[in-house]
Amino acid sequence: MLEIYTSTIRYGGPDRLDVTVKSAGELGRAFAPAWDIVRGYQEGRISEEEYARRYRRMMLGSFKTNRAAWERVAAMDRVVLCCYCRPGAFCHRRLLAEYLVRAAQALGKEAAYRGEIAQ
């Protein structure tokens, strides 16, 4: 079963997955939001609802075009999704955790979001 956690970018465990547009590695890039979404939200041009809608659309596309990345994460025992947002702030890492639970189930795997790991 895949256990999914979220944390800030400072988390340094072996199960860390950077999912930011700024610094994600190859695997994490499949889950990173686009710069226009990030900047639009940071600059107040798009709402949380619009951000979530656009990010969801991106992740639906990613599931189709980057299926191997989704399968790779679904096959893990534990992953900690990391980004630069403060704990408790609106953030794509929690949205992604929910999407990963659903994607893992669609791939025939069990998954659960276990919450935020404090740093």
C-alpha positions as CSV (number, residue, x, y, z in Angstrom):
1,M,0.0,0.0,0.0
2,L,1.2,3.5,-0.9
3,E,1.2,5.9,2.0
4,I,1.3,9.5,0.8
5,Y,2.5,12.4,3.0
6,T,3.2,16.1,2.2
7,S,5.9,18.4,3.5
8,T,7.9,21.5,2.8
9,I,10.9,21.4,0.5
10,R,13.2,21.1,3.5
11,Y,12.1,17.6,4.2
12,G,15.1,15.4,3.4
13,G,14.0,11.8,3.8
14,P,14.7,9.1,1.2
15,D,11.0,9.1,0.3
16,R,11.1,12.8,-0.7
17,L,9.6,13.7,-4.1
18,D,10.0,17.4,-5.1
19,V,6.9,18.3,-7.1
20,T,7.7,21.9,-7.9
21,V,8.1,23.6,-11.2
22,K,11.2,25.3,-9.8
23,S,13.4,22.3,-8.8
24,A,11.7,19.0,-9.4
25,G,13.8,16.1,-10.8
26,E,12.7,13.9,-13.7
27,L,10.0,12.0,-11.8
28,G,8.6,15.1,-9.9
29,R,8.2,17.1,-13.1
30,A,5.2,14.9,-14.1
31,F,3.4,16.4,-11.1
32,A,4.6,20.0,-11.0
33,P,2.2,22.8,-11.8
34,A,3.0,25.2,-14.7
35,W,4.7,28.5,-14.0
36,D,1.6,30.4,-15.2
37,I,-0.6,28.8,-12.6
38,V,1.9,29.3,-9.8
39,R,2.6,32.9,-10.7
40,G,-1.0,33.7,-11.4
41,Y,-1.9,32.5,-7.9
42,Q,1.1,34.3,-6.2
43,E,0.2,37.5,-7.9
44,G,-3.5,37.3,-7.1
45,R,-4.6,36.9,-10.7
46,I,-6.2,33.5,-10.2
47,S,-8.1,32.2,-7.2
48,E,-7.6,29.0,-5.3
49,E,-10.5,27.5,-7.2
50,E,-9.1,28.5,-10.6
51,Y,-5.6,27.2,-9.6
52,A,-7.2,23.8,-8.5
53,R,-9.2,23.6,-11.7
54,R,-6.2,24.2,-13.9
55,Y,-3.9,22.0,-11.9
56,R,-6.5,19.2,-12.0
57,R,-6.7,19.5,-15.8
58,M,-2.9,19.4,-16.0
59,M,-2.8,16.2,-13.8
60,L,-5.4,14.5,-15.9
61,G,-3.2,15.1,-18.9
62,S,-0.1,14.0,-17.1
63,F,-1.8,10.8,-16.1
64,K,-2.2,10.1,-19.8
65,T,1.1,11.4,-21.1
66,N,3.3,10.5,-18.1
67,R,1.6,7.2,-17.1
68,A,5.0,5.6,-16.2
69,A,5.6,8.3,-13.6
70,W,2.2,7.7,-12.0
71,E,2.7,4.0,-12.0
72,R,6.2,4.4,-10.5
73,V,4.8,6.4,-7.6
74,A,1.8,4.1,-7.2
75,A,4.2,1.2,-6.8
76,M,6.1,2.9,-3.9
77,D,5.4,2.0,-0.2
78,R,5.7,5.7,0.9
79,V,6.2,9.0,-0.7
80,V,6.4,12.5,0.7
81,L,5.3,15.2,-1.8
82,C,7.4,18.3,-1.2
83,C,7.2,22.0,-2.3
84,Y,7.9,25.5,-1.2
85,C,4.5,26.4,0.3
86,R,4.2,27.0,4.0
87,P,2.4,24.3,6.1
88,G,-1.3,24.9,6.2
89,A,-1.3,27.2,3.2
90,F,-3.3,26.4,0.0
91,C,-1.0,24.2,-1.9
92,H,-0.9,21.8,-4.9
93,R,0.8,19.1,-2.9
94,R,-2.4,18.3,-1.0
95,L,-4.4,18.3,-4.2
96,L,-1.8,16.0,-5.7
97,A,-2.0,13.7,-2.8
98,E,-5.7,13.2,-3.4
99,Y,-5.1,12.7,-7.2
100,L,-2.4,10.1,-6.4
101,V,-4.9,8.2,-4.2
102,R,-7.4,8.0,-7.0
103,A,-4.8,7.2,-9.6
104,A,-3.3,4.4,-7.6
105,Q,-6.8,2.9,-7.2
106,A,-7.3,3.2,-10.9
107,L,-4.1,1.3,-11.4
108,G,-5.2,-1.5,-9.0
109,K,-3.2,-0.3,-6.0
110,E,-4.1,0.7,-2.5
111,A,-3.2,4.2,-1.4
112,A,-4.0,6.7,1.4
113,Y,-3.1,10.2,2.2
114,R,-1.7,10.3,5.8
115,G,-1.2,14.1,6.2
116,E,1.5,16.7,6.6
117,I,4.9,16.0,8.0
118,A,6.2,19.0,10.0
119,Q,9.6,20.4,9.3
